[in-house]
Amino acid sequence: MPTNKKKKSSTEKKNKDGVIPCCIASCGNFADKHLGGRSLSQENAIDTWGEGGFTVRKNRVRVCKSCYKVWKKDNKDDKTPNY
């Protein structure tokens, strides 16, 4: 039997629920690591969302995957090469 015709039932991923909510005020997603969540510093979060746009847990701001992409895109242009 060809390998691409085998059943994939044993390799299917189970849909896991999130536990840690995203700390961005306008977001309702989850920031769990297995869902792509990350942890940013307070300074980085202030640069993107401003004061009061997020909640802080242990001096870090937990963000979901989509909020992390927003932060990453916002800070992409800040990096200038040193020639």
Sequence and secondary structure as in RCSB ss.txt:
>XXXX:A:sequence
MPTNKKKKSSTEKKNKDGVIPCCIASCGNFADKHLGGRSLSQENAIDTWGEGGFTVRKNRVRVCKSCYKVWKKDN
KDDKTPNY
>XXXX:A:secstr
  GGGS  TTT        SB  BTT  SB  GGGT EEEEHHHHHHHH TTSB  BTTEEEE HHHHHHHHHHH
HTT     
